[in-house]
Structures are given as C-alpha cells and as structure tokens.
Amino acid sequence: MDMYLKIVSPEKVVFEGGVDSVGVPGTICPFVILKNHAPIISSLTEGIVSYVAEDGEHTIKIAGGFVEVQKNEVRLAIE
C-alpha cells in the first residue's frame, strides 16, 4: 500500500491503514488522492468516500467533513 489513511467520525475511528487511492466528495468537485499527492486541506460535502485497501474497495456515505493530505498520509474527519 502506497499511502496511510485514517478516517475518524465523532463516534469512532472508522478506518486506519494502508491504501492505494482515496476518492472524496470535495466541496467544489470530487477528486482522487494518489501516492505523492500535493499537500492539501479541503472541505468535503455530502457524498461517497471510496478507498482501495488490501482487502478490496470500500465506500462510506458521509454528510460532510474535511480531508488533509501530507507526505502520503491522508486524514479524513467525517460527519
């Protein structure tokens, strides 16, 4: 896995581990985060977060949140 992803909600840590890609519903438009993505902080709108981990592709419906990417670490705070 090329990147580390941590997804947290107010209740719990939803996912933590290695991933190959992460798709998020950005406020302006959806976008995909791949290895060596430029550092970014973005708000998220209602939609689907998708990620590819060792055991396959996963999706999570969210009401909104934020994403931060830095040095192949992706952190999502979701509602």
C-alpha positions in Angstrom: 0.0 0.0 0.0 1.3 3.4 -1.0 -0.4 5.7 1.5 -1.7 5.7 5.0 -5.4 6.6 5.6 -7.2 7.4 8.8 -10.9 8.2 8.8 -12.5 9.4 12.0 -16.1 10.3 12.9 -17.3 11.9 16.1 -18.0 8.4 17.5 -15.0 6.3 16.4 -12.1 5.6 14.1 -13.8 4.3 11.0 -10.7 3.0 9.2 -6.9 3.2 9.7 -4.4 1.5 7.4 -2.6 1.3 4.1 -4.4 2.3 0.9 -3.6 2.7 -2.8 -6.1 5.5 -3.5 -8.8 7.6 -1.9 -11.8 9.3 -3.6 -13.5 12.1 -1.8 -16.5 14.4 -2.5 -14.8 17.8 -2.4 -16.9 20.9 -2.0 -16.1 22.2 -5.5 -15.8 18.8 -7.2 -15.0 15.2 -6.3 -11.3 14.3 -6.5 -9.0 11.3 -6.1 -5.8 11.2 -3.9 -3.0 9.0 -5.2 0.6 8.5 -4.0 2.7 11.7 -3.8 -0.4 13.9 -3.9 0.4 17.6 -3.2 -0.3 18.7 0.4 -3.9 19.9 0.6 -6.6 20.7 3.1 -10.2 20.7 1.7 -13.7 20.7 2.9 -16.0 17.8 1.9 -19.6 17.8 1.0 -22.3 15.1 1.3 -21.3 12.1 -0.8 -19.3 9.0 -1.0 -15.7 8.4 0.2 -14.1 5.4 -1.5 -10.7 3.8 -0.9 -8.8 0.8 -2.1 -7.2 -1.2 0.8 -5.5 -4.6 0.8 -8.9 -6.4 1.1 -10.5 -4.5 -1.8 -12.5 -1.4 -2.5 -14.7 0.2 0.2 -17.2 3.0 0.2 -18.6 5.2 3.1 -21.5 7.7 2.7 -20.7 10.9 4.5 -22.7 14.1 5.4 -19.5 16.3 5.1 -16.2 16.8 6.7 -12.6 17.7 5.9 -9.6 16.0 4.3 -5.9 16.7 4.9 -3.1 15.2 2.8 0.6 15.5 3.6 3.6 13.2 2.8 1.4 10.2 1.7 -0.8 10.4 4.8 -4.5 11.1 4.3 -6.7 12.1 7.3 -10.4 12.4 7.0 -12.7 13.9 9.6 -16.2 13.0 8.6 -19.8 13.6 9.8 
